[in-house]
């Protein structure tokens, strides 16, 4: 992400994340050594805090498929959706820190929920240990084919001239946070109109109830290809292979690149050797040619990061989105 924070809050969170990671990776008591040596001696489960079929679920199943043969044990994917991904996340937080219950979580429950939910039942910094980022994916800003705006900057100019008549749809508060950051960086003027899910949010643009939407690339691919929607910008650092004609925000003079991501985490206190082994396997899996190819079809960039880098990402993004939420009075829907 291009945006950088230097506030005391960010420094405190980064330091806290570093201490939490260090504690999780510290040498544990000899009494646990036998368990570490034997791990895994039964099935490992990856909890996905969403319903089956989404990008996060697909990532978890790819990891499970590749992880099982090298661990010598089944790796099962268990979907536990609900409450903005909090149900599945809390389940893992409360699980035994023995390496047999893992969490494949997207940005939502880890960095967006802390910004949106006043009394969150878990602390992603202290209750979880990051293992590795798995993948990242950008968002697309799209308008109806009838829109006079052919570029993002033309849309900005039109919005300024019609500020009281310009609005955007979004499927969840996470997308609203990103859109408000885009507005702050670009000068775009638009009122927010919430919808329950991607399909209604996209349909609002098709029926011209709203002028634009910010959405992940998958749900609108066919509509952009057919010409019913016009994609004006992608939020990633580079153009997407599936949308080669769509420039990034940076290419259009907006100093912003932001992606949603998914990553593998474990309950705090999980033995260091287990975390290290899983991180190494994640780095290997996400670099496999067939995995890279499968992810490319979903516009997901595979990532096999270090635990420390993942912890830094979390600690950096929580204060960013917390500030955006505060500035715009955004709360969980």
The 8 nearest C-alpha neighbors of each residue, nearest first, counted from 0:
[[1, 257, 256, 2, 258, 255, 3, 236],
 [0, 2, 256, 255, 3, 257, 254, 236],
 [3, 1, 0, 255, 4, 256, 254, 319],
 [4, 2, 1, 5, 0, 315, 319, 316],
 [3, 5, 6, 9, 2, 319, 315, 318],
 [6, 4, 9, 7, 3, 10, 8, 315],
 [5, 7, 8, 9, 4, 10, 11, 318],
 [8, 6, 10, 9, 11, 5, 12, 4],
 [9, 7, 11, 6, 10, 12, 318, 5],
 [8, 10, 12, 6, 11, 7, 318, 13],
 [11, 9, 7, 13, 12, 8, 14, 6],
 [10, 12, 14, 8, 9, 13, 7, 15],
 [13, 11, 15, 9, 314, 14, 10, 16],
 [12, 14, 314, 16, 10, 15, 11, 9],
 [13, 15, 17, 11, 12, 16, 10, 18],
 [16, 14, 12, 18, 17, 13, 11, 19],
 [17, 15, 19, 13, 14, 18, 124, 310],
 [16, 18, 14, 20, 15, 19, 21, 13],
 [17, 19, 21, 15, 16, 20, 22, 14],
 [20, 18, 16, 22, 21, 17, 125, 15],
 [19, 21, 23, 17, 22, 18, 16, 128],
 [22, 20, 18, 24, 19, 23, 25, 17],
 [21, 23, 19, 25, 20, 24, 18, 268],
 [24, 22, 268, 20, 21, 25, 267, 19],
 [23, 25, 271, 21, 22, 20, 26, 270],
 [26, 24, 22, 23, 21, 27, 271, 270],
 [27, 25, 24, 271, 28, 270, 23, 22],
 [26, 28, 25, 29, 31, 270, 32, 271],
 [27, 29, 30, 31, 26, 32, 25, 270],
 [30, 28, 32, 31, 27, 33, 26, 34],
 [31, 29, 28, 32, 33, 27, 34, 35],
 [30, 32, 29, 34, 33, 28, 35, 27],
 [33, 31, 35, 29, 34, 30, 36, 28],
 [32, 34, 36, 35, 31, 37, 30, 29],
 [35, 33, 37, 31, 32, 36, 38, 97],
 [36, 34, 32, 38, 33, 37, 31, 272],
 [37, 35, 33, 34, 38, 32, 39, 31],
 [36, 38, 34, 35, 39, 40, 33, 32],
 [39, 37, 35, 40, 36, 34, 273, 98],
 [38, 40, 41, 37, 70, 72, 42, 43],
 [39, 41, 38, 37, 72, 42, 71, 43],
 [42, 40, 39, 72, 43, 73, 99, 38],
 [41, 43, 73, 72, 74, 44, 99, 75],
 [44, 42, 99, 74, 100, 75, 73, 41],
 [45, 43, 75, 100, 74, 76, 99, 101],
 [44, 46, 101, 76, 102, 75, 100, 77],
 [45, 47, 77, 102, 78, 76, 101, 103],
 [46, 48, 78, 103, 49, 79, 77, 56],
 [49, 47, 87, 80, 79, 84, 78, 88],
 [50, 48, 80, 47, 78, 79, 84, 51],
 [49, 51, 80, 78, 52, 79, 48, 53],
 [52, 50, 56, 53, 49, 78, 57, 47],
 [51, 53, 56, 57, 50, 54, 55, 49],
 [54, 52, 56, 55, 51, 57, 50, 49],
 [53, 55, 57, 56, 58, 52, 297, 299],
 [54, 56, 58, 57, 53, 59, 261, 105],
 [55, 57, 59, 53, 58, 54, 51, 52],
 [58, 56, 54, 60, 59, 55, 61, 53],
 [59, 57, 61, 55, 56, 60, 54, 62],
 [60, 58, 56, 62, 57, 61, 63, 103],
 [59, 61, 63, 57, 62, 58, 64, 56],
 [60, 62, 58, 64, 63, 59, 57, 65],
 [63, 61, 59, 65, 60, 64, 66, 58],
 [64, 62, 60, 66, 74, 61, 65, 67],
 [63, 65, 61, 62, 66, 67, 60, 74],
 [66, 64, 62, 63, 67, 61, 68, 284],
 [65, 67, 63, 69, 64, 68, 62, 70],
 [66, 68, 70, 73, 74, 72, 69, 65],
 [69, 67, 71, 70, 66, 65, 72, 64],
 [70, 68, 71, 67, 66, 65, 72, 280],
 [71, 69, 67, 72, 68, 66, 39, 73],
 [70, 72, 68, 69, 67, 73, 39, 40],
 [71, 73, 42, 70, 67, 41, 74, 39],
 [74, 72, 42, 67, 75, 43, 71, 41],
 [75, 73, 43, 63, 67, 44, 42, 72],
 [74, 76, 44, 45, 73, 43, 77, 63],
 [77, 75, 45, 44, 46, 60, 78, 59],
 [76, 78, 46, 47, 45, 75, 79, 44],
 [77, 79, 47, 46, 48, 50, 49, 80],
 [78, 80, 48, 87, 49, 47, 77, 86],
 [81, 79, 49, 48, 50, 84, 87, 78],
 [80, 82, 84, 86, 83, 85, 79, 49],
 [83, 81, 85, 84, 86, 80, 87, 48],
 [82, 84, 85, 81, 108, 107, 80, 86],
 [85, 83, 48, 81, 82, 86, 80, 108],
 [84, 86, 88, 82, 83, 87, 89, 108],
 [87, 85, 89, 81, 88, 84, 82, 80],
 [88, 86, 48, 79, 90, 89, 85, 84],
 [87, 89, 85, 91, 90, 86, 48, 92],
 [90, 88, 92, 86, 91, 87, 85, 93],
 [89, 91, 87, 88, 93, 92, 86, 94],
 [92, 90, 94, 93, 88, 89, 266, 102],
 [91, 93, 89, 266, 90, 94, 126, 88],
 [92, 94, 91, 90, 89, 95, 266, 96],
 [95, 93, 91, 92, 96, 90, 266, 100],
 [94, 96, 97, 93, 266, 100, 99, 98],
 [97, 95, 269, 266, 268, 98, 94, 267],
 [96, 98, 95, 269, 99, 270, 100, 268],
 [99, 97, 100, 96, 269, 273, 101, 265],
 [98, 100, 43, 97, 44, 101, 42, 39],
 [101, 99, 44, 98, 45, 43, 91, 94],
 [102, 100, 45, 265, 264, 46, 44, 99],
 [103, 101, 46, 264, 45, 263, 104, 265],
 [104, 102, 263, 47, 262, 46, 59, 45],
 [105, 103, 261, 262, 102, 47, 263, 106],
 [104, 106, 261, 107, 260, 262, 55, 108],
 [105, 107, 109, 260, 110, 259, 108, 261],
 [108, 106, 111, 105, 109, 112, 110, 173],
 [109, 107, 112, 84, 106, 111, 85, 110],
 [108, 110, 106, 107, 123, 111, 112, 105],
 [111, 109, 317, 106, 113, 112, 107, 108],
 [112, 110, 107, 114, 113, 108, 109, 115],
 [111, 113, 115, 108, 114, 116, 110, 107],
 [114, 112, 111, 115, 116, 110, 119, 317],
 [115, 113, 321, 111, 112, 320, 116, 324],
 [114, 116, 330, 112, 331, 113, 111, 117],
 [117, 115, 112, 119, 113, 118, 331, 114],
 [116, 118, 119, 115, 113, 114, 330, 112],
 [119, 117, 116, 120, 113, 121, 115, 112],
 [118, 120, 121, 116, 117, 113, 122, 112],
 [121, 119, 118, 122, 89, 85, 116, 117],
 [120, 122, 119, 123, 126, 89, 92, 88],
 [121, 123, 126, 124, 125, 120, 119, 127],
 [124, 122, 126, 127, 109, 125, 121, 110],
 [125, 123, 122, 16, 126, 127, 19, 15],
 [124, 126, 122, 127, 123, 19, 267, 16],
 [127, 125, 267, 122, 123, 92, 124, 266],
 [128, 126, 267, 266, 123, 265, 125, 124],
 [127, 129, 267, 265, 264, 266, 20, 130],
 [130, 128, 264, 306, 310, 131, 309, 127],
 [131, 129, 306, 264, 278, 263, 274, 128],
 [132, 130, 304, 306, 263, 278, 305, 262],
 [131, 133, 262, 304, 303, 302, 309, 134],
 [134, 132, 262, 302, 261, 303, 301, 131],
 [135, 133, 301, 302, 300, 261, 260, 299],
 [136, 134, 260, 300, 299, 259, 258, 261],
 [135, 137, 299, 258, 259, 260, 300, 298],
 [138, 136, 258, 235, 234, 259, 215, 233],
 [137, 139, 215, 214, 234, 233, 216, 213],
 [138, 140, 233, 214, 213, 216, 215, 232],
 [139, 141, 213, 232, 212, 231, 230, 233],
 [140, 142, 230, 229, 212, 211, 231, 139],
 [143, 141, 211, 229, 228, 210, 146, 144],
 [142, 144, 228, 145, 146, 204, 205, 229],
 [143, 145, 228, 227, 146, 229, 226, 142],
 [146, 144, 143, 147, 142, 227, 228, 148],
 [147, 145, 148, 143, 144, 142, 210, 149],
 [146, 148, 149, 145, 154, 153, 144, 157],
 [149, 147, 154, 153, 146, 150, 151, 157],
 [148, 150, 147, 153, 151, 231, 154, 146],
 [151, 149, 153, 231, 152, 148, 154, 232],
 [150, 152, 154, 231, 153, 155, 232, 149],
 [151, 153, 155, 154, 150, 156, 251, 148],
 [152, 154, 156, 148, 150, 151, 155, 157],
 [155, 153, 151, 148, 157, 152, 156, 158],
 [154, 156, 187, 152, 158, 153, 157, 159],
 [155, 157, 153, 159, 154, 158, 152, 160],
 [158, 156, 154, 160, 159, 155, 153, 161],
 [159, 157, 161, 155, 188, 162, 160, 156],
 [158, 160, 162, 156, 157, 161, 188, 155],
 [159, 161, 157, 158, 162, 156, 155, 163],
 [162, 160, 158, 164, 159, 163, 165, 157],
 [161, 163, 158, 159, 165, 188, 164, 160],
 [162, 164, 161, 165, 189, 190, 166, 188],
 [165, 163, 161, 162, 166, 189, 158, 190],
 [166, 164, 189, 162, 163, 158, 161, 210],
 [165, 167, 190, 189, 209, 191, 210, 164],
 [166, 168, 211, 212, 191, 209, 210, 192],
 [169, 167, 212, 192, 200, 193, 191, 209],
 [168, 170, 193, 200, 171, 194, 174, 212],
 [171, 169, 196, 197, 194, 195, 200, 193],
 [172, 170, 173, 174, 169, 175, 196, 332],
 [171, 173, 175, 174, 331, 176, 332, 330],
 [174, 172, 176, 175, 171, 111, 177, 107],
 [175, 173, 177, 176, 172, 171, 169, 178],
 [174, 176, 172, 178, 173, 177, 179, 169],
 [177, 175, 173, 179, 174, 178, 172, 180],
 [176, 178, 180, 174, 175, 179, 181, 173],
 [179, 177, 181, 175, 180, 176, 174, 182],
 [178, 180, 182, 176, 181, 177, 175, 183],
 [179, 181, 183, 177, 178, 182, 184, 176],
 [182, 180, 178, 184, 179, 183, 185, 177],
 [183, 181, 187, 179, 185, 180, 186, 184],
 [184, 182, 180, 181, 185, 186, 179, 187],
 [183, 185, 181, 182, 186, 180, 253, 254],
 [186, 184, 182, 187, 183, 253, 181, 155],
 [185, 187, 182, 183, 184, 188, 155, 159],
 [188, 186, 155, 182, 185, 158, 189, 159],
 [187, 189, 158, 162, 159, 186, 182, 155],
 [190, 188, 166, 165, 162, 167, 187, 191],
 [189, 191, 166, 167, 165, 192, 188, 163],
 [190, 192, 167, 166, 168, 193, 189, 175],
 [191, 193, 168, 167, 190, 194, 169, 166],
 [194, 192, 169, 168, 170, 191, 195, 171],
 [195, 193, 170, 200, 196, 169, 199, 168],
 [194, 196, 170, 199, 193, 171, 197, 200],
 [197, 195, 170, 198, 194, 199, 200, 171],
 [196, 198, 170, 200, 199, 201, 195, 214],
 [197, 199, 201, 200, 196, 202, 218, 170],
 [200, 198, 202, 201, 197, 196, 194, 203],
 [199, 201, 197, 203, 168, 194, 198, 202],
 [200, 202, 198, 203, 204, 199, 197, 205],
 [201, 203, 205, 199, 204, 200, 198, 206],
 [202, 204, 208, 206, 200, 201, 205, 209],
 [203, 205, 207, 209, 202, 206, 201, 143],
 [204, 206, 202, 207, 203, 143, 201, 227],
 [205, 207, 203, 204, 208, 202, 209, 143],
 [208, 206, 204, 209, 205, 203, 210, 143],
 [207, 209, 203, 206, 204, 210, 205, 202],
 [210, 208, 207, 204, 166, 167, 203, 211],
 [209, 211, 166, 167, 204, 142, 207, 165],
 [212, 210, 142, 167, 141, 209, 204, 168],
 [211, 213, 168, 167, 141, 140, 169, 214],
 [214, 212, 140, 139, 169, 138, 141, 174],
 [213, 215, 138, 139, 212, 216, 140, 169],
 [216, 214, 138, 139, 217, 137, 218, 213],
 [215, 217, 139, 219, 218, 138, 220, 214],
 [216, 218, 220, 219, 215, 297, 298, 221],
 [219, 217, 220, 216, 215, 197, 221, 198],
 [218, 220, 222, 217, 221, 216, 223, 201],
 [219, 221, 223, 217, 222, 218, 216, 224],
 [222, 220, 224, 223, 219, 225, 218, 217],
 [223, 221, 225, 219, 227, 224, 220, 228],
 [222, 224, 228, 226, 220, 225, 221, 229],
 [223, 225, 221, 222, 226, 220, 227, 228],
 [226, 224, 222, 223, 227, 221, 228, 220],
 [227, 225, 223, 228, 224, 222, 144, 229],
 [228, 226, 144, 222, 225, 223, 143, 229],
 [227, 229, 143, 223, 144, 226, 222, 142],
 [230, 228, 142, 141, 144, 223, 143, 231],
 [229, 231, 141, 140, 232, 245, 228, 142],
 [232, 230, 151, 150, 141, 140, 245, 229],
 [233, 231, 247, 140, 246, 245, 248, 139],
 [232, 234, 139, 247, 235, 138, 248, 246],
 [233, 235, 256, 137, 138, 257, 247, 248],
 [236, 234, 256, 137, 237, 233, 257, 258],
 [235, 237, 256, 247, 234, 238, 249, 257],
 [238, 236, 235, 247, 239, 246, 233, 234],
 [239, 237, 247, 246, 243, 240, 245, 235],
 [238, 240, 242, 241, 243, 237, 298, 245],
 [239, 241, 243, 242, 238, 298, 295, 296],
 [240, 242, 239, 243, 298, 296, 220, 295],
 [243, 241, 239, 240, 244, 245, 238, 220],
 [244, 242, 240, 245, 239, 241, 238, 246],
 [243, 245, 242, 246, 238, 239, 241, 230],
 [244, 246, 242, 243, 232, 231, 230, 233],
 [247, 245, 232, 238, 250, 233, 244, 248],
 [246, 248, 233, 250, 249, 232, 234, 238],
 [247, 249, 251, 253, 250, 232, 234, 233],
 [250, 248, 253, 252, 251, 247, 254, 255],
 [249, 251, 247, 248, 252, 246, 253, 254],
 [252, 250, 248, 249, 253, 247, 152, 246],
 [251, 253, 249, 250, 254, 248, 185, 152],
 [254, 252, 249, 248, 255, 251, 185, 184],
 [255, 253, 249, 252, 256, 184, 248, 1],
 [256, 254, 1, 253, 249, 248, 257, 2],
 [255, 257, 235, 234, 0, 1, 236, 258],
 [258, 256, 0, 234, 235, 255, 137, 259],
 [259, 257, 137, 136, 135, 235, 260, 234],
 [258, 260, 136, 135, 106, 137, 257, 105],
 [261, 259, 135, 105, 106, 134, 136, 258],
 [262, 260, 105, 104, 134, 133, 132, 106],
 [261, 263, 132, 133, 103, 104, 131, 105],
 [262, 264, 103, 131, 130, 102, 132, 129],
 [265, 263, 129, 102, 130, 128, 101, 127],
 [264, 266, 101, 128, 127, 102, 267, 129],
 [267, 265, 127, 92, 96, 269, 128, 91],
 [268, 266, 127, 126, 128, 269, 23, 265],
 [267, 269, 23, 96, 270, 266, 22, 128],
 [268, 270, 96, 97, 267, 266, 98, 23],
 [271, 269, 273, 272, 268, 274, 24, 23],
 [270, 272, 24, 274, 273, 275, 23, 25],
 [273, 271, 275, 274, 270, 276, 35, 24],
 [274, 272, 276, 275, 271, 270, 277, 98],
 [275, 273, 271, 277, 272, 276, 130, 278],
 [274, 276, 272, 278, 273, 277, 271, 279],
 [277, 275, 273, 279, 278, 274, 272, 280],
 [276, 278, 280, 274, 279, 275, 281, 273],
 [279, 277, 281, 275, 130, 280, 276, 131],
 [280, 278, 282, 276, 277, 281, 275, 283],
 [279, 281, 283, 277, 282, 278, 284, 276],
 [282, 280, 278, 284, 283, 279, 303, 285],
 [283, 281, 303, 279, 280, 285, 284, 278],
 [282, 284, 280, 281, 286, 285, 279, 287],
 [285, 283, 281, 287, 286, 282, 280, 65],
 [284, 286, 301, 282, 287, 303, 283, 302],
 [285, 287, 284, 283, 288, 291, 282, 290],
 [286, 288, 290, 284, 289, 285, 291, 283],
 [289, 287, 291, 290, 292, 286, 285, 293],
 [288, 290, 292, 291, 287, 293, 294, 286],
 [291, 289, 293, 287, 292, 288, 294, 285],
 [290, 292, 288, 294, 289, 293, 295, 287],
 [293, 291, 289, 295, 290, 294, 288, 296],
 [294, 292, 290, 295, 296, 291, 289, 297],
 [293, 295, 299, 297, 291, 296, 292, 290],
 [296, 294, 298, 292, 297, 293, 299, 291],
 [295, 297, 294, 293, 298, 292, 299, 241],
 [296, 298, 294, 295, 299, 217, 293, 54],
 [299, 297, 295, 296, 136, 294, 300, 239],
 [300, 298, 136, 294, 297, 135, 295, 134],
 [299, 301, 135, 134, 136, 302, 294, 298],
 [302, 300, 134, 285, 133, 299, 291, 294],
 [303, 301, 134, 133, 132, 304, 285, 300],
 [302, 304, 282, 281, 285, 132, 133, 131],
 [305, 303, 131, 132, 302, 308, 309, 306],
 [304, 306, 308, 307, 131, 309, 278, 303],
 [305, 307, 130, 309, 131, 129, 308, 310],
 [306, 308, 310, 305, 309, 311, 20, 17],
 [309, 307, 311, 305, 310, 306, 312, 304],
 [308, 310, 312, 306, 311, 307, 131, 132],
 [311, 309, 307, 313, 308, 312, 129, 16],
 [310, 312, 308, 314, 309, 313, 315, 13],
 [313, 311, 309, 315, 310, 314, 316, 308],
 [312, 314, 310, 316, 311, 315, 317, 110],
 [313, 315, 13, 311, 12, 312, 316, 317],
 [316, 314, 312, 313, 317, 311, 9, 318],
 [315, 317, 319, 313, 318, 314, 312, 110],
 [316, 318, 110, 319, 320, 314, 315, 321],
 [319, 317, 321, 320, 316, 9, 322, 315],
 [318, 320, 316, 322, 321, 317, 323, 315],
 [321, 319, 323, 322, 317, 318, 114, 324],
 [320, 322, 114, 318, 324, 319, 323, 317],
 [321, 323, 325, 320, 319, 324, 326, 318],
 [324, 322, 320, 326, 325, 321, 327, 176],
 [325, 323, 329, 321, 327, 322, 326, 328],
 [324, 326, 322, 328, 323, 327, 321, 329],
 [327, 325, 323, 324, 328, 322, 329, 321],
 [326, 328, 324, 329, 325, 323, 179, 176],
 [329, 327, 325, 324, 326, 330, 323, 115],
 [330, 328, 324, 327, 325, 115, 331, 172],
 [331, 329, 115, 332, 328, 116, 324, 172],
 [330, 332, 115, 172, 116, 329, 112, 171],
 [331, 172, 330, 171, 193, 329, 115, 83]]
